[in-house]
Structures are given as structure tokens and as C-alpha cells.
């Protein structure tokens, strides 16, 4: 699915005008009058960014942001508000908001925030894909290969690994070569980097 | 030529100053003549001497250059009222002595009370009294010593003479100067009149006459023990009309007591004894009057700051509302630029521009509401028919009710009239209804209900109840909702209950939240007595 700008604002005119403007600038838009409507329609494969007003009847914008986080939804969020105070801005950024914009909105800042959202989403998408690929490959390792990998990352030499696992250094070398091949790593430093980036231990 | 022009230009000013001086001298002599009763040895020592009060005020207003006029007035009085006792030279010398004394008192008053020469609070009443009393005593000692030197007074009488001069001048100034101060020019007279020209003044003045009669007629047989009743009208006047009322009542009492003393001419009580009582009355009256004024001033300040707080809250709420149309306007304008750049057709343009006009109107409405609120900064009272008020306030909610599936019922509205500010009361009613509608919006399981009822209770007060079947308030929340900046609302009028309560209290009413497991607000307003009667005769 393409990137879409989702706008949640209880004010019909604000919604309509932003929809018109962003539509003319070539963005796909989807408009919602409140948080409940958005959550009701939310799909896991939605991509793009969410622009949400803080003050709304029912669930407010910050609550919606937290709700999305707890659901594991990675849609980047831009908060807009009529009266920005420090505490709500802080709350928004702590929950990883892309930007916190004050009404009336500055067009350039809004566009920048949307593009930043899209960029950050694609970055997070590619790292996530890498992570998924790595963990799939990690699953292919045998228990013994896994043990060898952990000791290699810990900086042990083949002889030390052999002593620790009670096998010959020659066998360690075989396990290590298979493990490196399965994980698609050319040398030890690269292996360490891949493991660190993916967060695997 | 030029000099002549200048002289001609200044001539009206000089003439006017001369006219004022002559008027002052004439008034001074007239006051002295009128108060020249039971003098000591045909001298300027009388039980009540109000003329110096006029002299002091004249010097305070005009400054040191009025000294000559005061001297002239004092000497003219001696000549016209007392036919020059002891020859012209002695009279002029005594005039110089007296004028010097008055000048010192006037300068002291001007120095310590630079604004007006009169006390305005309880704190300043004491120094003011001390200047008058001690100044009069010093002046008395000086004047009587000169009388002794000039041989106009027997040596044996000097103590009595000092006492009489002290009381006559001291009480005269003490009682009369505040009254003359209020009468000194058009602005002061208008302010004084605004307080005094009421039926109530007539009522306590009648009581003054009655208590004077009690003090002098039955009181004479009881050794003048009934003077304390004179405090009754004084306390009435001072507590209801503040210092202005006290000053007026004290002047009336002083005049009445002197008249009573003269008519009665009883050996049991001298005019000087009466004057000491008058002084005590004046002191108590001024104390109560200034206390009442101070209390009223602080109450007014509190009301003003409450109003400012309410206005601040309203401005905050309206700023938020102003932001919505401004956001839309800016976005539509940007959209128009996009349309222009891509050469869009007329229809799209027309549509976008039409929407912009709509948003501009919306913003203008918000501004108008803010302006209306500030216009009502001074509550404008008018007689409002309750039925009209309710119809205007509830009409937007009737259409909203059908849209939001709310069963909205307005009960029978009594034919009462409220004395209040139409706009502010509308704000209160709309706010209560908006709250109720917002509360029932959360109701899903049962039909949504909002009811509006009004009736007149036994105490001739109008009771308005707005009840909804929403979740209602908890005890902790019921007081909190009236505090500013507690609103949990996102949009709508957003005025908060704080402002509604401030408005209600400014109208002498109350606004409370009832804890009944549902939304229940109770607004009580005073209504006009005759409409309450009319209502009961209607059934």
C-alpha cells in the first residue's frame, strides 16, 4: 500500500482544508473526525503518517498516539494543536512524535514533517526487514553452531572455544565456517556488526 | 501692544480668581455669622465654629496665595459679625494670629494628605483627627493668650476660653470640613449626590429627627441620658452609604443638636457638652463609614480580578477557537496557490474561495463573542423576560438534540423577569446546556436525555435546573469543575463553569452541581419582587 497521510481532527473545516491542500500537493489523504473512527478503520499494512489534533472529544491526540504504540503500530505521528504547551509537547516527543506543530499550521513545516515521517518510516522498514532476515537465518543454526557463534562474538580464539565446548579445534573451525556461511558474514568483525545491529546476543 | 494683549488675555482668569476670593470671603462671613451663637464675652469663641473649615479647604485648594484672602475673611468677620471688639488694630492683630494658626493646620493637612486634604481610610483618619484636634488646641492657646494680652478677656477666664475655643473650632472643622470637601466642586458634588440622593437618606434622616426629639424632649427630663439613641441613624447611614452617608448624617446631627441645645437652653447641659458628644458621634460615624468604604473597595477589587480571571479564561478558550478557522484559512489559501500554479478551472477556485469566506466569517464570530464579553465588563443591567432568555439560549440545542439523538425537554418557563445582563446570562445557560449535551454524548446503553426546568421558589428566587442522564459528577469533581483551567473539554463554547459561576455571583445568584448520580446543575437567581407576585397570582 502507498504512503497515505491520515488526518484526525474534530474540526470539519480544518480536516477538509488540509485534505484539499495535501491532495493538491500529490499526497494520498484519508480523513477521520475522531480517534475512535481512525482506530476502527486501522489496518496493519497502513503506511505513511498520522496527523492528529490534541484537543478532540473522546480520546485525545496524545492518547491516540499512546494507544497506537501499545498496539505496536509503527505509523509515524505528527501532533498538531491550537495551544501547544510544554508538557504536551514533551509527552508527544517521549512517545516518538515526528513533530509538534502549532495551529495555524505553517505549510512548509507541515510538508517537512510529512516527508520526514515517510523517510523515517522507510528507514525503519528496511532495518526491520534486515532484522527479520537475520533472525530467519539465525533460526537455521544448529545448537552447536549457535554456541560457537556466541563464543566467537565474545572474542574467544578457536583453541579456547574448543576447550570450553570440549571438542577439537578442527571441529570448531568446521562449525564456525558453516555458521559464517549461514549468516552471510565474510569475517568476524562483520559478524559482530550484524549481531549488534539486529540486537541478537 | 503685546503687554496689553497679555493683560487682556489674563483678565478673565484674574477676574475669575477675584470672584472666587470674594465669594469665599462672603461665604466665610456668612458661616461665621450663622454660627455666632452663645459667644464668650462677645468674642470669637463659640461652641460651633465651622467657618475655619471653609478657610482650611480654600487654602488647601488654592495654596499659600490664598492666605491674604483668609486673613481678609477673618478680619471681615470680626468687623461685620462682632463689630470690632477692642478696636481695629487689635482686631487686625488677632486676625493675623488666627490666620497663621489656620495656615499651619492647612499646610499640615496638605502635606500629609496631598491628594485631597481629607482622610480616605481608617489608617489615615487618626492622623487627620490629630492634626485637627491638636492644631485647634494650639491655635486656641495662641489666640486666647493674645486676648489676654489685649485685655479683652478677664485673666480668670483663660482656661474656660481655651477649652471653648478648642471645642468650637475643633468640632467645627472636624464635622464641617468633610461635608464642605464633598461640596467643593461639581465632580465631588455629583459623587456625593449619587450616594446621598436616595429614599433611604430620607428614611434615616427621619430617624435622625426622631432620635433628636427623644434625646432632647423626653431626654431632658432624664438628665439628657438618651443621647446614645443618636447613634442609631448614624450607624444606619454609615453602614449603608459609607463615609459619604456618615458625613451627611453627622452634619445633620450636629445641626440638630445645636438647634436642640439652643431651643431647650437647659442649664443641665451646655452647648459645649453637646459639642463633645457631637465630636464623639462624628468620630464613630467616620470610623464606620471608612471601614464600610474600605470593605466595599476591596470587594470591588476582588470582583474586578474575578472578572479579569474569567476574561482571561474566555480569551484562552476563544484563542483556541480562533485557531481552527485560521488553520483552515491558511490551508485553503495554500491550496488556492497550488490550484493557481497548475491552472485549475474556475469551479475549483470558486469552491475554495467560498470556503475561505466561510472560515473568515467563523473567525469574525469568535472575535465578536470576545468583544461582547469585554463590552459587558461593566455588567449592563436590564429587565429580561425569562421566557425570551431561555428561548434564545436553548434554540441552538434543539437542532443539535435531533442530530445527536438526545431527548431534550424544556419545561414550562414561569413568566418571571430577571434584572441582569442578557448576554452574560445567555452565556451561562448555553454553557450549562452545552455541558449536559457533552455529558450525554458518552451515554450509549440508554436513551440520552437532557431536561431544562425553571420555577420560582418560596423565597422569590428563580431556580433553573439543567439535568442530564450522563454519568454525573463525583464529589471531588463537583467543586473542581468550577475552578478555571480545569475544563476537560476539547471544543465547543469552552467557557468553563468558572466563568458561569463568576457571572452568576455577579448577579447575586449561585451556581452549584448536585451529586445525584447524573448531571445536575442548579442555578439560582434573584428576581424582581413584583414578577414573583404576578407569577403566584397567575397560579
Interface residues (C-beta under 8 A of the other chain):
Chain A: X10 X11 X13 X14 X16 X17 X18 X20 X21 X24 X25 X55 X56 X57 X60 X80 X82 X83 X103 X104 X105 X107
Chain B: X316 X319 X320 X323 X324 X325 X326 X327 X328 X329 X330 X331 X332 X334 X335 X338 X339 X342 X352 X355 X358 X359 X362 X438 X441 X489 X490 X491
